[in-house]
Structure formats: structure tokens, C-alpha cells
């Protein structure tokens, strides 16, 4: 989902994958003589993330579970996040009362779950916050985030390069965003529009979908009806891109290039095949959940990261957004969700 929230009972139509087993490429198997791979003090990691039967959020949970299993010194205690921020707060209160060593959480909404992070930290339980930032630095020990602004920058840079190569000086650019109430969507759009502006380009028509295939199809259909000719489109999320592609086929619109977001296996395969408008996707990998569990273990054991001089895990880690094209898709396919 690339960080999307999804309510209980909402299923994706035509989703990219059914993530029942973890992607081994997204798990750190601790090979290569890393001293931190050696078993240490036993730690219990509490975990909470919004549920999803498919796509990016499903990969987040399966990656976290699989990474925990890779460590003989980790006990993994997962609590249901529930349908919304209030339900997740209640579940986290229960988890905090159980006193795990560390908590890893992907909040429904960073602002609304900030208090839960503070509660855990004040109870002496370090929090590793995943994907959606808390506004208060005191609400987490470490946060690991995808680069939402950077996704927009990467998508814009690809479109700018393609337009310049084709000699298109005033391209008509469409944008199909995710959920506008989420800060991550706002950051993606800001990175996109600000980078386009540096080349003298702008977004001609922007629609906000809901990170689902159905909403992607609906918003793309509206975009195509409103704009009879397009040069480029950025769709923020590869799961909702299934619906966007359906709308493309329905409208028989192939005159533009499209960039996706997050890096699903299906998107990468379409980019490789090169027989649709989708020519690139910018990454927002659910492998961050595996890394969050690894960081939580090190924090619980009072270890630092072996390749850093400092004795403690950093306060914040932001993962770069990379651009996947036909030329490099084969390298990234194993990381697709």
C-alpha cells in the first residue's frame, strides 16, 4: 500500500499479491560474520500494525513476523491494531501493560497514536515507530520511515527526463494520489509538484484515491474523462494501480507514460514486459518492517549497529526511494511484494 490505511473489512479488488508467506529477500538472515547476529539477551518485541489481507500492509506484518523468527533470542507478541486509531490505542494499552522489552508499531495515524507512543516510552518501553511519524520526538526511541517526499521527487525526475528526451516542452501531467488526509500523501504530492516546478512543469489534473484498486479505477476514469490528452501520470500506489490500469484499458488510453509507487511485484513485471503505459515505479518497500524488528532487538539488547561507530541505534532512519525501470527491474523483482 505504500503506507496506506485500510479499514476493517475493506478488501482490495484485483490486488497485487496475497502475501501469505514472507519474501525472503526482505528478511535479514544475519550472514556475513556480523557480531550482532550472535544470540544475546532474550527480548520480547510487541508489534501492532493495521491489518490488510493483501498488498503492502500485509507484507509489513509478514516481514515483521518472519524477521522475528530469524532470531533465537526474540519472542514476538503481536496485537491486533483494530479498525481505526481508537481501537489500536486500546490494543496498545493492553500490550504496554504486558511490559514487552520493546514495541514496534505502524500507527493507523501518527498524530492520533502519538499518545500511545508517549505512554509506552514513559513506562520505560522503547518504541520503534514504523512508516508514519509521530509529531512528538519523545513518543519514540527510533523511527524508520520510507521517504514520501523522495517518492514524489523520484517520480517527477523520471517524468522530466522522459519529457525532455521526447522534446515535450509543456507536458500535460496527471496525478492519482492516495488518501489526502494522510501526511504521507501530502508529502508525496509536495515532492512531486516542487520537483516538476523546477523544470517549469506542473500537474494539470490531480485526483485523490484511497489506496485501493476500486478507488484507483474510479479516480483514473474521472481523470481520463476530464483530460482528453495526457503526456504523463504519476499514480502513488501500485495496489491502487491495478484499478488505474483497468481504467486505462477501459478508456483505451495509451498516449502517456505512467509511473507507479511502492514497488509491487506485479508493477515490476508490467514494467519489464513494457506493453502498458507503466514505465517505472518508485520504491517504498515493506522491508522496513524487517529492519524495524532488527532495530528493536538491538535496542532491547542495548547494542548498536555493527557498521556504525556509535554505541546506540540511531534515532531516525529514512529509506531512500529508488526508481525501478525496465533496465533495472530484474534486480528489484525479488524485493517486490
N, C-alpha and C positions, 0 to 999 in steps of 0.2 A: 504493500500500500504506500510505501514511501512515507510512513509516519501517519497514516490516516486513522481516524477514529471510526469505529463502526458499532452501531447499537446492537444489543442482543436480539437475535432472531433475524437479523438482516443478512441475507446470503448474496454472494456475488453470482450473477448470471454469467456464464461463459468465462469463468475465471482463468487465470493463467496456469495455476497448478493446484493440486491438492497435496499439501505438504504434510504427509503422514510420517515421513522419516526425514532425519536431518540430512543436510547437504554436507558431506564430509569435508568439502573444500572450504566450508565456513567454520570449521572447528579447528582449534589449535591442539594438535596431538603431542606437543611438547617434545619433539625430536630435536636433535642437534646439540646435545650437551648443555642445555640451559639449566643452570643450578636451581632455578625456581621450579623446574619440573619435578624435582625430588619431593616426595611426600613430606609435609610439615605438620604443624599444629592442626588438629581437626577443627573445621569451621562448618557452621550451618548457615547457608545462604537462603534467606527468604526472597520470594520472587512474586511479582504481580505485574500483569500486562493485560490490556484489553483483549478479549477473546475474538478470534476470527477463524472460520473454518477453511479459509483459503487465503492465498496471496501473502503479502508482505508481513502482516501481523502474525499469521500462522507460523511463518518462518522464524520470526523473532522468538516465539515460545519454544519451538522445537530445537532451535540452535542453542538457546539457554540450557534446556534440559540435557542436550547431548554434551555440551561443554562441561556441565557439572559432573556427568557420568565419567568423563575422561580423567577425573581426579579421584584418587582413592581416599583423599582426606576431606572431601566435601560431601555434606548432606544437603540435599536440595529440597526446600519446603515451598511449594507453590500454592498461592491462594488465588481464588477466583477474583478477577477485578470487578465483575458485575457489569451491568448495562450502562452505567454512567459514572461521573465523578463521585457522586454521593455514595454509591454502592462500593466503589473502590476504596473510598475513605474508611468505610465501615470494615471492609476486609483487611485493610492495612492496620487498623486499630487492634484487631484480633491478632494479627501477625506480630505487631510490636509487643503485645502482652506475652507472647511466647518467647521473647528475647532471643532471636537469632543473632549470630555473630555480626552479620552484615545483611542489608536489604538491597536488592536490585529491583527498581521499579521503572516501568514505562507508564507514565501517567496518562489517563484519558485527556487531561488538560493540565499543563504545567502550573498555570496560575491557580486553578481550583484545588490542586493536590499539594500546593506549597506547604500548607499547614500540616499535612501528614508527614512530609519530609522533615519539617521542624520538630514534630512530635518524636519521631524516631531518633533524630540527632540529639535531642535533649535527653532522651532515655539512654544515651550512650551507644546507640546502634548506628554505625556509619551507613550512609545511604549512597549507592551508586545510581545516579539518575540517568535514564536512557532515553534518548531521542527528543524529548520535549522539555525544554529548560524550565527550571523553577526561577521565579523572579528574585528570590532571596538566596544569596550565597550561603547563608547559614543552614539552608534546608538540605544540603547535600555535602558529602565528603568529596565525591568525584562525579563529574558528569561526562558522558561520552555521547556525542551528537554527530549526526550527519550534517553536511554543510548545505543548508537550504538556500541561502543566498548564492553560494557557489554553484548550485544546480542551475539557477537562473543564468548566472554568468556563463557557464559551460554551454548551455543550450543556445544562448544568444551568440556566443563566439562561433559556434558551428554554423548557425544560420547566416551570420555576417560573412563568413568565409565562403560559403556556398553561393550567396548572392553576388559577392564580388567576382567569383570565378565565372559566374554566368552573365556578368555585366548588367545585373539588375540594380539600378541606382535608387529606385523608390519602391521597394517591395511592399506588398500588402501582406501583413503578418497577423495571424490569428493566434489566440492563446486560450487553451482549455485548462483552467486551474482546478485545484482541489477545493476543499471546504474553506470558504473565505473567513470563517470565524476563527480558524486556527492560525496562530502566529507563523507557523512554518509555511503555510500557503502564501501569506503576505510577504514573507522573506523571499520565497522563490520568485514571486512576481516582481518584487523590487529589484532583485539581481538581474532579472531578465530585461526589464524596461530601462534600467540605468545603463546596462551594457549596450543595448541596442541604440540608446540615445548618443553614446559616444561615437557611433558610426553614422549618426544622422538618421537612424531608423526609428520607427515607433510601432506599437501594437495598434492595429486598426480596429480589431474587434476581440473583446475578451469575455469569456463565459466561465462561470464557476460551477463545477460539477461536485460530486460527493464521494469521490474515490471508489465508485462502483461502476461496473460495466453498463448498467441500465442508465445511470445518470450521464455517463460519458457519451452514450449513443444519443440521448436526448439533447444534450448541450451542443454536440457536434452537428446534429441535424439543424438546430437553430442557427448555428454559425454559418453553415453552408447555404441556408436559405437567405440569410442576411447579406452575405458577401459572395457575389457570383463568380469572382475570380480571386484566388489566393496564390501567393508565392511560397509561403512557409507557415507552419503551425507548430507551436510547442504545446504538447499535452503533458501535464505534470506527472502523470502516474500511469505505469504500464498496465496495471489491473483495469483501470477505467479505460485504458487504451483499447481493450478488447471491444468495448462499445463504440469507441471512436472509429475503429476500423470497420465495424458493421455499418456505421453511418456513411463512411466513405464508399463502401461497396454499394450501399443502397442508393446513394446520390450519384454514383459513377463519377466521382471527383478524383482525378489523379494528376491534376496540373501542378500540385505543390509538393514540397518536401515536408516531412514531419519528423520532429524529434520527440522521443518519449522521456520517461523519468522513472528512476528506481533500479531498473536493470533486471527485468523478469527473463526467465529462460525463453518464453515464447517471443518476447520482443527481440531478443538476440538472434533467435532462429529466423525471424522475419527479416531482420537487418542482413543476415548472412545470405538469405535467399534472394534478396534485392529485387523482389517482384511486387512491392507495395510502396506507397509514399514514405513509409517509415525508414529513414536512412541512418538514424543514430538514437541512442538513449544515454542519459546522463545518470550516473550511479548514485544510489542512496541505499547501501547494502544492509540487509538484515544480519550480516555477520557481526554487526556492532553488539548484538546480544551475547554472542560468544565471548567477545572481548570484555563486555561488562562483567560477566561471571568470572573471567580470569582476573580482572582487576579487583573484584570483590574478594576473591580468595587471597590475593596478595595483601590487601588492606587488613583482612581478618587475621592474617599471619604476621602482620607488621613487617612485611617485606617491601622492597622497592622493585622497580622494573630493571631486569638484569642488564639491559644495554644503556641505562642511564646512570650517571654518577650519583644522583640524589638517592637518599635512603628511603624515600617515600614515593608512593604513586602520585602522579600529577593531579592537580585539582580539576583540570578540564582537558579533554581531548576532542578535537573536531576532525572528522574524517574527510578527506578531500573527495570532491565529486569528479569522477573521471568520465570521459566521453568514449562511448563504445560505438564503433563504426564497422562497416564491412571488413575493413583492413585488419582490425584487431579483435573482432568478435570471438574468434576461435580461442583466444587467450582467456576471455572472460566467461565463456559459456559455463564452465564448471562452478562459477560463483552465482549463476542465475537461480532465482527462487521460483 
